[in-house]
Amino acid sequence: MSYASQLLDSYPRTFNVDAGVLAGTIDALNDCAQACTANADDCLSEPDVSDLVKCIRLCLDCADICTTTVGVCSRQTDYDANVTRPLLQACISCCKSCADECKRHASTFAHCKVCEQACRRCEQACKQLLSAIS
């Protein structure tokens, strides 16, 4: 059981979203932020970094957006969907762009393939949570 699930299970109030969906999104956001940060670093270690500049930039943007989104999604006290919705939408867009760019390099670099998978998973989890709160 993830820490997100454990913490949501112990939350002293009720909230208006399925705890499993929320926990899954929190876990996917954390995993994506970590994968994007590590992939950007891995790309910087490749011999021809100039071909990976866009990938690095998107990975860093995606990591930042995921980190911000997971922070907001983790706080349920006096929750405001008007704040969470645009963050999830931004995360969906950024994860898609990052995954698409990583896919371009996935046949050459295993780290880009891993990052693409994390971004796709996060994109889907954010879509699922967005549907649940809309």
VENRA-V57381 format. One record per residue. N is the residue number from 1. RES is the residue in one letter. SS is DSSP state (H for helix, E for strand, C for the rest). OMEGA is omega in radians with two decimals (NA if undefined). Layout:
# VENRA-V57381
N	RES	SS	OMEGA
N	RES	SS	OMEGA
This chain:
# VENRA-V57381
1	M	C	-3.10
2	S	C	3.08
3	Y	H	3.12
4	A	H	3.12
5	S	H	3.14
6	Q	H	-3.13
7	L	H	3.10
8	L	H	3.09
9	D	H	-3.11
10	S	C	-3.10
11	Y	C	-3.02
12	P	C	3.12
13	R	C	3.03
14	T	C	3.04
15	F	C	-2.93
16	N	C	3.10
17	V	C	3.11
18	D	C	-3.08
19	A	H	3.13
20	G	H	3.11
21	V	H	3.14
22	L	H	3.13
23	A	H	3.11
24	G	H	3.11
25	T	H	3.11
26	I	H	3.12
27	D	H	3.14
28	A	H	3.10
29	L	H	3.11
30	N	H	3.14
31	D	H	-3.12
32	C	H	3.12
33	A	H	3.14
34	Q	H	-3.13
35	A	H	-3.14
36	C	H	3.11
37	T	H	3.14
38	A	H	-3.13
39	N	H	3.10
40	A	H	3.12
41	D	H	3.11
42	D	H	3.12
43	C	H	3.11
44	L	H	3.14
45	S	C	-3.14
46	E	C	-3.09
47	P	C	-3.09
48	D	C	-3.08
49	V	H	-3.06
50	S	H	3.10
51	D	H	-3.04
52	L	H	-3.07
53	V	H	-3.14
54	K	H	3.13
55	C	H	3.14
56	I	H	-3.12
57	R	H	-3.13
58	L	H	3.10
59	C	H	3.13
60	L	H	3.08
61	D	H	-3.11
62	C	H	3.11
63	A	H	3.13
64	D	H	-3.12
65	I	H	3.11
66	C	H	-3.14
67	T	H	3.10
68	T	H	-3.11
69	T	H	3.14
70	V	H	3.10
71	G	H	-3.14
72	V	H	-3.12
73	C	H	-3.13
74	S	H	3.14
75	R	C	-3.09
76	Q	C	-3.14
77	T	C	-3.10
78	D	C	-3.13
79	Y	C	3.11
80	D	C	-3.12
81	A	H	3.13
82	N	H	3.06
83	V	H	-3.06
84	T	H	-3.09
85	R	H	-3.12
86	P	H	3.08
87	L	H	3.10
88	L	H	3.11
89	Q	H	3.09
90	A	H	3.14
91	C	H	3.10
92	I	H	-3.13
93	S	H	-3.10
94	C	H	3.11
95	C	H	3.11
96	K	H	3.14
97	S	H	-3.13
98	C	H	3.12
99	A	H	3.13
100	D	H	3.13
101	E	H	3.12
102	C	H	3.12
103	K	H	3.12
104	R	H	-3.07
105	H	H	-3.00
106	A	C	-3.14
107	S	C	3.14
108	T	C	-3.03
109	F	C	3.14
110	A	H	-3.13
111	H	H	3.08
112	C	H	3.10
113	K	H	3.11
114	V	H	-3.13
115	C	H	3.09
116	E	H	-3.13
117	Q	H	3.13
118	A	H	3.13
119	C	H	3.13
120	R	H	3.11
121	R	H	-3.14
122	C	H	3.10
123	E	H	-3.13
124	Q	H	3.13
125	A	H	3.12
126	C	H	3.07
127	K	H	3.14
128	Q	H	3.12
129	L	H	3.11
130	L	H	3.09
131	S	H	-3.11
132	A	H	-3.10
133	I	H	-3.10
134	S	C	NA
